[in-house]
Amino acid sequence: MNPTFQRLQSQYAAYRFNQLDVDRYPIRTPGGEIATTQVVLGARDLDVNGIPQKSWEGQHLAYTHGYGVALAPANATTTQGRPDFLIRNVPVVEDRARIDVSIDTPQTYFGENVGGYAVTNATREEVDYVEIDGSTKFTQYSGAGGVNIGSFARKAAYALRFSDWNLLVSNFINSDSRIIYQRDVRNRIEQVAPFMQFDADPYPVVSGGRIVYIFDGYTTTDRYPNAQRADSSGLPAASGLSGARFNYVRNSVKAVVDAYDGSVKLYVVDPSDPIVRAWEKAFPALFAGVDEMPAGLKAHWRYPEDLFRVQTNMYGRYHISDPRAFYEKTSSWSVAQDPGATAATTTAIVTNSGLLTAGTPVRAREVRIDPAYMLVRLPGQDSESFVMLRPFVPYSEDDSKKTLTSFMVANSDPAQYGKLTVFEMPSGFNIDGPSIVNANILADQAVSARLTLLNQQGSKAQLGDLVLVPVGNSIVYVRPLYVSSDNTTAVPELKEVIAVFGGEVVMRPTLKEAIRVLFPGASPETFESVTADQPDAGGGNGSGSTTTSTTIPGLSTTTTTTVPSTGNATKDQLIDQAARALVDADAALRNGDLAGYQAKVREAQALLSRVQASA
């Protein structure tokens, strides 16, 4: 997906998309209704190395900023299989008939991986963009970012700071000129709050006509009493939690960096955290209450990815309530193995002796699947939720077990923000995990033939991320297939969507077509929230999140029970499950657990209804 954005929307050599992010925005449907829709977006950052004019003037005075964002729905493409951009191009073009978002200040002087410095308000005009007729559009900076360098002393000081005497002798610099540096948003936020750790994945948000970056900030310690050290394996190198020793972590702060003026604001979103309260007392002017955050930014909160990684790493063992089972690890889970991202790949595995390839006869631990953001209607819910999901498989020393045991979701909706829910698979069933599903996909005759056909004569096929999607009361795996030319100007295009349910593999040009084949006669509305396209957490007692557990069947939290289809349950198995549910209901009643009794009775009733329907 990133190469597609880069080739179609970078526009000029001086711009690049460092990273794409998943979020949700209100988008108008063809029927005229406004619906919250999952989108992929990226900020068009300044690429310092791509500036066409290599002189000092060009690199520091003329090309000073990036420009706007590109945004496309994650569940739709054009007829060519390319992203259907609703915000695109330089200058910015907004499809106002479909998305009510405007960017009044598209210039981004601060972004991701932007180094060096820029001088604004000089006598040399700043290049904004090139008009259709080939003329250059210029702009002048009007923000408060940077430092005034109008005096000789300041010019001399910054000439020493950057070892660049052009700042001292240039005739372009006048009394109004400002120097902007520390332009990388991560570097900027870490300089402001070096005592905090920040998530590896900041994301841009369009709000109030401006582009801002949201960071998730963590407070940690390794001195929380009676808590085990957190498992932070698999965290990106850019994560502030990567390599850190801690047994307590809270996402206590949401930090915001304005891409135009570089201003930094830290909002305390967890005032119950004693560590952030101590920092507030030390630096009262640095923090603001969560009530001061604009509503437009609150609507784009995402549950932090690094925190969720740590939580899922730890939960695989700490979900066990029986002390003996906990000690023996008989019921432990591991995060599911990553099936890889290409049609023919060997998943890397990490061992104590280094990085090897799959198949090496040593005890190994395969790379784990990444969490995925998605907008989906979860089992038992009437509406869609923006969640992050990560699946589990049984724990094994040699990673030989790859059947699905459960999956955890973290809710990012304002009303349910921070709620963690675990959906467990039924005992006695072998439901395929991501690695098994991937093997089935590659072994399918139609898929393998299509891959062979596409991987020749100058074209290249590549599989996107494999995503587990709860659909109604079922589990469907979805994987997009991209095709591009085999050269340096390749533009990957979505050509096929592969969907898997109950061992059946279906490949069709669109997801809706694939779903209709898997579920013949089902209402199309059932699958409106399914998205095929994905761009490519706390330890100890301090996560600050609530967790409920759900079992399939029936996906039962403490308040609701539903019975999903697993695609392979026989009539006798359903009867056995119903009998077990009634036994559990009787035990709950004897213990005075009326809520548990009612949930188990409803579960048994639903199972028997399925038996009757299949008769």
Helices and strands as residue ranges (DSSP letters): H 2-9, E 15-16, E 21-28, E 34-43, E 45-46, G 48-50, H 56-57, I 58-62, E 66-67, E 69-73, E 87-88, E 93-94, E 107-108, E 118-120, E 126-130, E 136-139, E 147-148, H 152-161, H 166-169, E 178-180, H 185-192, E 197-198, E 203-207, E 210-221, E 248-258, E 264-268, H 274-282, E 287-289, G 290-292, H 295-298, H 305-318, H 323-328, E 333-335, E 348-351, E 354-357, E 365-366, E 372-376, E 385-394, E 403-404, E 406-411, G 414-416, E 419-424, E 431-432, H 434-443, H 445-454, E 459-463, E 467-471, E 474-485, E 493-501, E 504-508, H 511-518, G 524-527, E 546-551, H 571-590, H 594-614
